Amino acid sequence: MNATTRRGVALLASGATILALTACTPATSSSADDSFTLAVPATFTSFDPAYAGDLASRVVHTFLYDKLLGEDPETGEAVSNLATSWTVTPTSAHFEIADGITCSDGSAFTAETVVRNLERMQDPEKPSPLVGSSFGGLGYTASVGENGTSVDIEFGSPVAFAERKIAEAPSMVCDAGLDDPAALETEAFGTGPYTLKKASTGSNYELEIRDEYDWGIDGASLNDEMPATVTVRMLDSPDTIINLVNSGEADAAYLSDGGDASRITGDLSTVTPSAAVSALFFNHRAGTPTADVALRQAISELVDREEFSQVVSQGAGTVADSLTSSGARCSASGEIELPSGGADAATDTLLAAGYTQSDSGAWSKDGAPVAIRLINGGGEVVGAEWIQSLLSDFGFDTVLDTQTGNDAVAALLAGTTWDVALSGYAAATPPLSLVSGAASPEGRNFSAIDNADYNVAVQTALTTGDGADCGLWQESEEIFFEGSELSPLMLTEATIASPTWDLGAGTSTFFLIPTSISAR
């Protein structure tokens, strides 16, 4: 049902009233055959790919911009996009940029444009928050090759799974946007198959197909089956989105919990663009209770992953047992024994480490009660509430911080008001910048994890051969979990579903591949 075709799309987003759930009759298309409406449960922030890493913005960017490399939806391997050929190692990369690429304003996109993008991402006055996960942090160099059509990158430090990371890197902006970055707040300057037609800030984004485009993922070009316009609607909740699709007011739904797709009526075309690990992060900073490995281990033993999955996703999620998903390259899934055993095991761990429990059940150490500040840093609220109840019932004085969105992110990065955080991350490669390296705010390691043995093991894996010895990567992960540095809980897969269009293919880097969307 996922035909691979190509031609054009436009997106529209709006705050919509909640409709009565229609569960009897299949939906019909929300508009004419040449228009496609995608509903997304988030708020758009910017047309600047280097600085807007939120879900809604990235979905819109999918249609407006391109990347150096694409991703094969079947194998996950890198394929061409702006670059036609490439060589990538843990320490360097070389790209040949396709000839004839044009921007939405008709200007040429060149190797020099690529270098300008890369240099801007590590601007010392305003570095991209995504530069660490894509290029191993600041300190790389980028230059145009002698032939004028190629780009060379020398990384400042070895980058694990560099080819995959570059495929996941921010999309490339055209020169007009680089000349006037402030304009990227309201305008798009890209090379993608669609251009921005109309935007209602924060809610409605309408896109229209370009006249020419033949440098898509793996050489894809426009085709007559693609929608001429695409509308992306930003909405408040999955319930609203599902209702709109069932009523025919939207053609497709982006659902962070793939299990919700069963609530959409009709013969569904679906893609699963990404997987994420929900995990408990522990604050390792001095002075926090979770700086103690015994307490981290006890909490990890106490939280039952199967039960968490049932509470949060009604069993639709998969229990996580490593830093990545089972299908990720060099995954240690199934190879590691994580802490478990429930309240009995947690009690034994704490008593052995000198903690005491009062007759009322409250835990303390050296006369000080164990007080846990729990924050929901992007996870499901119901999951955070369940964990708070579990920790409280066990005897920890647990308070839940209910901040959301940017406020919660700011609190996580500051690291001063929380001890345990329920949060998540992409599961395709080990989240090295989140579990090692500089602590926030200097780096992305917001838990301030500093496991010296793990750091050495990672460097060994990075610098041995081509950096892809899976045995070494799995050994490094075993070392990591010996310290109960964090506790992976559940693997969830986002799903895009449509009862009226064939969605073609999607990947973790592009969500939907625009040239593969086709009319039924």
N, C-alpha and C positions, 0 to 999 in steps of 0.2 A: 504494500500500500504506500510505501515511501518512495515514490518515483523521484528520480533525479532529473530535474528539468530546470530551466532558467528564464527569466524575463523582467519583471519590475515590481515594486511594492511601495506602499505609503502607510505611515503609522499615525494614529490619533489617540490621545489619552484624555480622559476627563473624569472628574469626581462624579460618580453616578449614584442615584438613589438605589437602595436595596430593593430588589424585586422579589416577588413571590417565587419560590422554587418551582420550576416546571420540570416534572419528572416523567411525563407520560409520552410526549411527542418529541421526536428528534428535531433538533434545531435546523433551521434553514440558514443560508448565508446571510450575514448582516447587511450586505449591500450587493451591488452588481458584481458580476463575475470577475471584474478586473480590480476589485478592491478587497483588501484583507485587513482585518482588525484583530490585533493582539492585545489582550488585557494582562497587565503586569501588577503584582501586589507590592508596589514600592513607589517612591517619589524620585523623580529625575532631578539631577543637580547641575550637570554641565555637559557641554559638547567638547570638553577638553579631556581626551582619553588618558593623558599622562597624570591627571590629578583627580579624576572622577572614577573611583573604583567601585561605586555602588552598583547594585544589580540593575536598576532601571536605566541608568545612563549607559551601562555596558550593552544592554539589549538594543537600545537605540543606535549605539555606535556600530553594532553589527551590520546595520544596513547602510551606514554612511561612510565607513572607513575600511581600510584594509590593514593587514599586518605584514611584516617581513615574510613570515611563514604561516601556512595554514596547517590543518591537522586532518588526517584521514579519519573519517568517522568510524570506520570499521576496525582499523589497526591502531589508531592513536599515533601513528608515525607522522613526522613532519612532511608536508607537501608544499608545492610552490604557492605563492601569492604574489606579493610585490617582488620577491626574489625568485629567479628562475633556477638558480643553482646555488649551492652553499656547502661550506665545510665548517663544522663546529667541533671544538674540543673543549675540555674543561677550562682552558686558559685563553682561547682565542676563537674568532669566527670570521669567516669571509663570505660575502654575499655578492652575487651578480644581480643587479637590479634590472627588471624587465624594461625593454625599450617601448616607447609609445604610451606610457601611462599618463593619463591626464586627470586633473582635479576637476571638481564640480564647477569651477569658474573658468575652465578651459586651459589653465596654465599647465605646464609640464611638471611631472613629479620625477625627480632625479636622485642620483646617489647623494648629491650634496644636500638634498632635502632630508634624506635619511639621517645623515650626519648631524644636521641641525636639530632634528628631533632627539637624537641620542644625547647630544650635548646639553640640550635644554632639560632633559630628565635628571641630570645631575648638577644643575645649577646650584652652586653652594649657598646662594641666598634663598632659593626655594626648590629644593630637590623634590622630585616626584616621590610620593609615598610608596610607589610600586617598584622603584628602582632596585630595591634589595631583593625582592622575589624574582625579578626578571634578569638582572645582570650581576647579582652578587654584591650589590651595594655600590657606593661611590668609588671613584678611582680608576675606572676603565677609560680607555682612549678610543676614539672613533675617527676614522679618516677615509677620504675618498681614494680609491686605488689609482694606480698610474694610468689605467685605461679610461678613467673618468666615469665608468659605469658600474664600478664595484665599490663595496664598503668593507673595511677591515676594522675589527674590534679586538682590542687586547684587554682582557679582564684584569681588574686590580688584584683579584684573588681568585683561585679556582672556583668554578661554578658547577655544582652538581646538576646532572641531567640538563646541561646547558641548552641543547637543541629544543627540548620540551619547554624550558623556561622562556626561550625567545619566542616560541610559538604562542605562549601565553602573555607575552609582553604587551604593553599598551599599543593601540593602533597608531598609525602614522598620520600626522597632520600636514596639510599642504603649506606652502610657503606663506600664503596670505594669512593663515592663522598664526604661524610662527612670528610673522611681522607685527601682528596685533593680538597678542594672547588674550587681552581683555574681551575681545569680540567673541571668543569661544564660549563665553557665558551664555550667549544668545544665538550664535550662528555656528554652522558647521562648515569646515573646510577639509573635505576628504576626497578620497579616490574611489569610494565604494559604489555599488550598483544603484544606489538611491541618493537623491538630494533632498534637503529639507525644503518643504513647501510652506508649512505653517506650523507655528508653535504657540501653544497657550501655556505659559510658564508653569511648570510643575505638574501639568495634567495631560494636555493634548499635544501629540506630535504627529504631524501628517507628512509623509514622505512620498516622493514620486520617482518613477524609474528614469534612469538616464538614457540618452540616445545611443551611447557607445560604451561598451565595457566588455573586455575579453581577457582580463588578467585576474580573474577570480581564483578561488581555491582550486588547486590542481588544474589550472588553465580554464576554468569554467567561464562561460560568457552568457549574455542575456538570451532569453528564449521566450517564445510566445505563450508559454504556460504560466509564467510568473505574473503576479498581480501588478497592475500599473501603478497602484497606490497602496501604501501600507499605513495603517493608523495604529499607533501604540497608545493605549489608554492606561494611565496610572491610577490605580484604585486602592482602597483601604484594606481589603481583606479577601482571602480566598473565597469566602462565601459569596461576596458580591460578584466576584469574577465568575464563579461557576454559574450563578444565576443568570448573568448576562449572556454567557455562551448558550445555556439551555434555552433562553428566550430568543436567541437569534440576534442579539444586539452586538455580539462579538463573535469572531470566527475561531479564536484560539485562546487558550488560557495558559499562562506560565504558573505552575504550581510548585512551590518549594518542597512540598510533601507529595511525592508521586502517587501515593495512595489515594489522594483526593480525585484523581482522574476517573475513578470508578463512579463518581457522582455526576459525571457529564453523560448525557444520553446520546445515543446514536453510535454509528460505526466509526470509532476513533482512529485517527492517524496520530501517532505519538512519537516524540523523540525524547531521549534522556541526555540532556546536554552536559550534565555535571553531577559529580558525587561529592559529598562533604562529610567530614567527620565531626560529630558533636562530641565535645570533650570537657572534662573538668580540668581547668588550669589552676595551678596553685601558685600563690605569690611567694617567691623565694627570698624576698628582700629581708635583711636583718630586722628583727623586731616584730615580724609577723609570726603568728603561731605556725603557719604552714612552712616556715623555714626549716622546721623539724621534719626529717624524713619519716620518722615514726608516725606522726600525725597524718602526713600525706598517704602513707601506706594504709593506715587504718581507715581513712575516708574512702580510699580506692577499694578496700575490701568490703566496706559497708554498702556501697552503692551497687546494686545488682543490675547488670547491663540488660539482661532480658526484661526485667521488670520496668526499667527506664524506657526501653523501646516500646513496651506495651502501653505505658502511660502516655508517651508523647505521640506515637504514631499508630496506636492500636495494632501493633505488630507489623506494620508495613515496613518499618526500618529494619536494617540488618545490624546485629550486634557487631560493634567494632572491636578488633583484637590486635590492632597495630597502629602505626602512625598514618598508614595509607589504606586505600581500598584494596581488596584482594586482587583486582585486575591491574593495579598499578605496576609499573616497571620496578623490579627488585623488591616487591612488597614482602614484608615479613609476616603477613597474615597467616595464621595457622602454625607459626614457628615459635611463638613467644607465649610464655605462661604469665598472664597478668594477675595481680592480686585479686583474690576472691575469698569467699567463705562467710560473708555476712557479718552479723553482729558478734558472733562467737570469735571469729578470727580477729576482728577489729579490737575486741576486748583483750584478747591475748597479746596483741601487738602493743597496745597502750600500756598494759600492766608491766610488760617486760621492759618498757622504756621509761618506767618511773612515774607514770600517770596514776592517779587514784580516782576512785568513784565513790561518791557519797551515798548514804542510804537512800536519798531521793533520786539517785541515778545521775547526778551532775558530775561531769569530769573536770579535773583540775590537775595542775602540775606545779610543784613547789608552792602550793597554796594559792595559785592564781587560777580562776576558772578558765576553761577553754571556751573562748568567745570567737565565733566565726562570722565574718562579714561576707556574705554571699552576694554576688552580682550577676545579673542576667546579661551577659555581654553579647547578645545577638542570638541566643538560643531560644527555644520555645518557652514561653512564660510558664505554661503548665509543668514543664520539666523542672524549671527552677523552683517552683512552688513545692513540687514533690520532693526535691532534694532538701529544701529547707525543712520540710516536715520530718523527713527521715533523720537528718542530723539532729534536729531538736529532740525528737523522740528518743534518740540514742543517748542524749545527755549533753550535747553541745549547745551552748547559748548562741543560737543562730539567727541573724537578722538578714532579711533579703532586701537588697537595693533594687528598687523598681525603675530606675532610670532606663531610658530607651534611646535608640538612635545615636546621634552624634554625642549626646551627653554621656551615654554609657561607654562609647569608644574613648572619649576623653578621660573618663575615670579609669578605664583599663590602662591606658598609656601612662597616666600619672602614677599609678601603682601605690597610692597612699591611703585609699579608702576601701580596699577589698582584700580578702584573703583567698577566697575560692571563687572562680568565675566559670559559668557555663557559657561556652562559646563554640565556634566552629571554624573550620578552614577547609580549603579545597584538598581533595584526597588523592590527587593524581601523582604527586611526588612528596617526599618528606618535607615538612614545613620548616626547613633549616633555620630560616631567619626568625621564626617564632620560638624556637627552642634552643637557640645558641646565638652567639655573637653579642653585640652591644645591647644592653637593656634599654628600654624606652626611657626618655624620649629620644636618645641618640640613635637607637635602632628599633627594630620591630619586636624584639624579644620582651614583650610586656610583662611576662612572669619573672624576668630576671633569672632565668635558668642558667646555671654555670656548672655543667658536669664536665670536668676536665678529661676524664677517661673517654667520654662520648666525643668530645671535641677532637681528641687525638684519633679516635677510630674513624671519624668522618674525614679527617684530613688524609688518613691512610687510604680510605676508599676513593677519595677524590683524585689522589695523585698516583694511584696504581693503574698502569696501563691507560686505557681510555676513560677511566673513571666509571666504568659500568660493570664492575665485578659484583654481581648480586650477593655472593656469599659474604663479601666484606660489608656491604650495606646492611645485610640482615644481622651480622655480628654487631654492628654499631647500634642497631636498634635494641638488641638484647641488653647491651650495656646501659642504654638510656633508661630502660624500664626497671633496671635493678634499683634505681634511685627513686622510683615512683614520682618521676618528674611531672607527669600529668596522667590523667586517666581517660583514655578513649572510651566512649560509651556506645555511640550508635552511628551507623553509616546511613545517610539518607541520599536519595537520588531525586533531583528536581526533574520535572516532566513538563513538556509543552504538549498540549493535546488539542486536537481540532476534530469536530464531527463533519466539517464541510470542506476542508482543504487537505490535500496531501502535503505533509510538512517536509518530506524528503529527509534530510540528514541534519544532525546537530552535533556539536562538540563542546567540550569544556571551554574552548577559546572563543567560539563564535556563537554559542547558543543555538540559533538556527543558521543554516547556510542559506542565504537569500536566494541564490540561484537554483536551489533544489526544491523550493516551494512551488507547487503546481495546482492548478484548478482540477477538480474532479470531473 
